[in-house]
């Protein structure tokens, strides 16, 4: 499999699907061969735009396509679980857009199904695979920060109040937490792991989904993470990891900023520049293909058990702020 091109199918035709298709074209070992939509028109339009020869008018037809090796699930949040399950049951490798599912129960079901079939599965938390995140992990591994005590992450963007927007629609898993807060919670998890205690506060948007949500995550050893997210205002969108020897700051926007600043306890400053990126979605696709070449069924960079843990943390935040979605 070392020399082969992996054939991708995209399930869904929205904005993130288009961004992924654009980035996938930058990988020489990837080929977009198929798209699946809920309508013939949607499949035809997307297929023409991005050169997918197979244009399926149903998700079932996409996952049954023998020419597809890997399925990327790019539906709205509530569609992730059923669509990914279809692909897993069809024996495809699967990359599921973040947040992985609406809740941890759904996440556990997908993981169990993939492991039962020995099928590759991964959450498309694309920032996790960016070069500057890899540099963060390297600095932590070498102990450059000392004993990490605090992680602080802010992710806020302004969106126009629009009842027809997916972001404000409870039936589509709308709200700040699932769309924006997932970046902050995932970053804290990457650094500190699973919290032992969660304290959350929130204020609602006009449709009842969360507009602004903040959480304090307590971890073993007295370590804390503070995460805040809003869809009502553009925040600093910075992240900081504060240790006993130094603090590491990720500049705006932390999930794709190429610049890292390491400041020692004695105020000695080092600046690291990772390769400049735009969206960078191709890195997660490259990780999928690397894992498949090595015969892996999950990624050590974004392990399935961690994805489930992150969804459980999100569940607890939602429980405390009183945000439930239809069917829960």
Residue, then its C-alpha position, 0 to 999 in steps of 0.5 A: x500500500x506504500x505507493x497507492x493513492x487512497x480514494x476518498x468519498x465525501x459524505x455531505x456537500x456543505x462548506x466544510x466538505x468544500x474546504x476539505x475537498x480543496x485541501x485534499x487536492x493538494x495531497x499527491x497520494x489522495x484522490x477524490x472519487x465520490x461524493x454523497x448527497x441527500x439529493x441528485x442536484x447536490x451531488x452533481x453540483x459538488x462533483x462537478x466543482x471538485x472533480x468527483x466522478x461518482x456522484x451519489x444521491x444518497x449516503x447509502x450509495x456512497x458508502x457502498x461504492x467499491x471505488x471508495x477507500x476512505x469516507x469523510x463525514x461532513x454532515x451537520x453535527x446530528x448526522x455524524x453518528x448515523x453517517x459514520x455508522x453506515x460507513x463503518x458497517x460498509x467496511x470503509x475507513x472513516x474520518x468524522x468531522x468535529x465534533x465527533x458526535x453530539x454526545x459521548x454515548x454516540x461516540x462510544x457506539x461508533x468506537x465500539x463498531x469500528x473496533x469490532x470490525x477492525x476499521x479505521x476511525x478518527x475524529x477530524x479535529x484538524x487543528x490537532x495535526x497542524x505543524x504548530x500543534x506538533x511543536x507544542x507537543x514536542x515542547x511539552x514532551x521535552x519538559x520546556x515548560x516544567x510542570x504545567x499548572x494552567x491552560x487558558x483558551x479563548x475561542x470567540x467569533x461573531x455571527x449575525x443573529x439568524x434563526x435559519x443558521x445552523x449555528x443557532x438551530x437546536x435541531x442541528x446541534x447549534x450553539x457556541x460549545x459544539x462549533x467553537x468550544x470544541x477547539x478549546x476543550x480539545x486543546x485542554x485535553x491534548x495538554x492535560x488529559x481528562x478533567x476530574x471536575x467540571x464547573x460551567x456557566x453559560x448564557x443562551x442565544x435567542x434560539x435557546x442554544x448556548x451563546x457564551x459558555x465558560x468552563x473551569x476544568x480541574x485535573x489531577x495534581x491541582x492543574x486547571x484549564x479555563x476555556x471560554x467560547x462565544x458566537x456573539x463576539x470576536x475574542x482574542x482567540x489565543x491559548x496559553x500553557x503556563x508551567x513552573x518554568x515557562x509559559x507558551x502562548x499561541x497567538x490568534x487564531x491559536x488553532x492555526x497561528x504559525x507563531x508560538x512564544x515561549x517565555x521563561x520564568x526569568x522573562x527570556x523569550x523564544x519565538x518559534x515559527x511553524x510553517x504558515x498555513x491557511x486552513x490546513x485540512x490536508x494534514x488530517x487526511x495525510x494522517x489517515x493515509x499514514x495510519x492506513x499504510x501502517x495498518x493502524x485502526x486509529x491515530x495516536x495523535x487523536x486517539x479514539x479514547x480521547x475523543x470519547x473523553x472530550x465528548x464526555x467533558x462536553x456532555x458534562x458542560x451541557x448538563x450543567x448549563x441545561x443544553x440538550x438536543x432533540x432525541x437526548 
